[in-house]
Amino acid sequence: MPTATYKSGFSPLFGARLRERRLEEGLSLRAAAASIGIFPSHLHRMEVASKRLPTPRVMDKICTTLDLTRAQLFGMACNFIARAQCCATCEAAELRSRTIE
């Protein structure tokens, strides 16, 4: 059965995948949050109840901390059913982050 999506096309499994990757890297919630530059409570909310993509700056820090590429992180965030819609959102976020840099 397909995974449910939120209106944005964002996969509700993103948080679970994020947590799984953090644990694979052997990082505690506090250690990962410190490396990303956010509060542990913010990371915890992303792992258990996130309904939207993190900001481009936070996504970059997550990628660095968890040894992921942006494509891998976006792949975790997008539900396969809504991939076209979600990937358009991801591409827009990517473009905004390049503009900011």
C-alpha positions as CSV (number, residue, x, y, z in Angstrom):
1,M,0.0,0.0,0.0
2,P,1.4,3.5,-0.9
3,T,2.6,5.7,1.9
4,A,0.4,8.7,2.7
5,T,1.7,12.1,1.8
6,Y,1.0,15.5,3.2
7,K,-0.3,18.2,0.9
8,S,3.2,19.2,0.0
9,G,4.1,15.7,-1.3
10,F,6.5,15.4,1.6
11,S,6.8,11.9,2.9
12,P,5.8,11.3,6.5
13,L,8.5,8.7,6.6
14,F,11.2,11.3,6.3
15,G,11.6,11.6,10.1
16,A,11.9,7.9,10.5
17,R,14.5,7.7,7.7
18,L,16.4,10.7,9.2
19,R,16.5,9.0,12.6
20,E,17.6,5.7,11.1
21,R,20.4,7.4,9.3
22,R,21.5,9.3,12.4
23,L,21.7,6.0,14.3
24,E,23.6,4.3,11.5
25,E,26.2,7.1,11.9
26,G,26.3,6.4,15.6
27,L,25.2,9.8,16.6
28,S,23.0,10.7,19.6
29,L,20.2,13.1,19.2
30,R,22.2,15.8,21.1
31,A,25.4,15.2,19.1
32,A,23.7,15.3,15.8
33,A,21.7,18.5,16.7
34,A,24.9,20.2,17.9
35,S,26.6,19.3,14.6
36,I,23.6,20.6,12.6
37,G,23.4,23.7,14.7
38,I,19.8,23.3,16.0
39,F,18.3,22.4,19.3
40,P,17.8,18.7,20.1
41,S,14.1,19.3,20.4
42,H,14.0,20.7,16.9
43,L,15.8,17.5,15.5
44,H,13.4,15.4,17.6
45,R,10.4,17.1,16.1
46,M,11.8,16.5,12.6
47,E,12.3,12.8,13.4
48,V,8.8,12.2,14.8
49,A,6.4,14.8,13.4
50,S,7.9,16.7,10.5
51,K,5.5,17.9,7.9
52,R,7.8,20.1,5.8
53,L,11.3,20.2,4.5
54,P,14.0,21.9,6.7
55,T,15.4,25.1,5.5
56,P,18.2,24.9,2.9
57,R,20.9,25.8,5.5
58,V,19.6,23.1,7.9
59,M,19.5,20.6,5.0
60,D,23.1,21.3,4.1
61,K,24.1,20.8,7.8
62,I,22.1,17.5,7.9
63,C,23.9,16.3,4.8
64,T,27.3,17.1,6.2
65,T,26.5,15.6,9.6
66,L,24.9,12.4,8.2
67,D,27.2,12.0,5.3
68,L,24.5,12.4,2.7
69,T,24.2,14.1,-0.6
70,R,21.3,16.6,-1.2
71,A,19.8,14.1,-3.7
72,Q,19.8,11.4,-1.0
73,L,18.3,13.7,1.6
74,F,15.6,14.9,-0.9
75,G,15.0,11.2,-1.8
76,M,14.3,10.5,1.9
77,A,11.9,13.5,2.0
78,C,9.9,12.8,-1.2
79,N,7.1,10.2,-1.4
80,F,7.3,8.2,-4.6
81,I,3.7,8.9,-5.4
82,A,4.2,12.6,-5.2
83,R,7.8,12.7,-6.3
84,A,7.2,15.1,-9.3
85,Q,5.5,17.6,-7.1
86,C,7.9,17.2,-4.2
87,C,10.9,17.3,-6.4
88,A,9.8,20.6,-7.9
89,T,9.7,21.9,-4.3
90,C,13.1,20.4,-3.6
91,E,14.5,22.0,-6.8
92,A,13.1,25.3,-5.8
93,A,14.8,24.9,-2.3
94,E,18.0,24.0,-4.1
95,L,17.9,27.0,-6.3
96,R,17.1,29.3,-3.3
97,S,20.1,27.9,-1.4
98,R,22.4,28.5,-4.3
99,T,21.2,32.0,-4.5
100,I,21.9,32.5,-0.8
101,E,25.4,31.1,-1.1
